[in-house]
C-alpha cells in the first residue's frame, strides 16, 4: 500500500502546484491593472484549471487515506 500512499501524495502535490499557479496567475492579472473585459477573460481561463487542480488534490488525498486504511 506504500505505492498508493506515495502516488496519492504526488497527485495531491501536483494539484497543490496547480492551485498555486492559479493564485499567481490571478494575482499578476490584478497587479497589471487590466480592464474589466481583460480581467474577465483571465478569470474565465483560470476557473477550469482551478477546478481541475482542486479535483487532483482531492483525488490525491483520497488515495492517501485509502492507502492508510488498507495498509
N, C-alpha and C positions, 0 to 999 in steps of 0.2 A: 504493500500500500504506500510505500515511500514514493513510488513513481507518481501516484495520483496526487499526493500532497505537494510534491515539488513542482509538478506540472501545473497544478492549480495555483500555486504561488506565482509561477511565471506568468500565467494567464492574467492573474489579478494585477500583477505589476505592469503588464502591458496595458491593461485597462486604465490603471492609475496614470501611466505616462500619457495616454490619450486624453484623460481629463485635464491634466496639467497643460497639455498642448492647447486644448480648447480655451482654458483660462488665459493663457498667454496671448493667444490669437485675439480674443475679445479685448483684453487689456491694451494691446497695441493699437487696435482699432479705435478705442476710446481716446487714447493719447494722441492719435493722429488727427483728431478733431474732424472726423468725417461728417458729412451731411446726413440728413435723415434717411435718404434713399440708399446711400452707400452703406450706412450702418445696418440697415435692414438686410441688405444683400449679404453682408458679412455674417450677421446673426443667422440668416436662413441657411447659410452654408455650414455653420458650426453646429447647429442643433442636431442634425442627423449623426454627425461624428460624435457629439457629446453623448447621445443616446446609445450609440454602439459601444463607446468606451465604458459607459456605466454598465451595460449588459455584460461586457467582458469581465469587468471587475466582480460583478455578482456571480457569474458562472465560475470564475476562479475561486472565489471564496466558498462556493458550494462544493467545488471539487476538494478543497482543503478539508472542509467539515466531513464530507463523505469518507475521505481517506482516513481521517482520525477515527471516525466511528467504526469503520470496518477493520481498522488496524488494531 
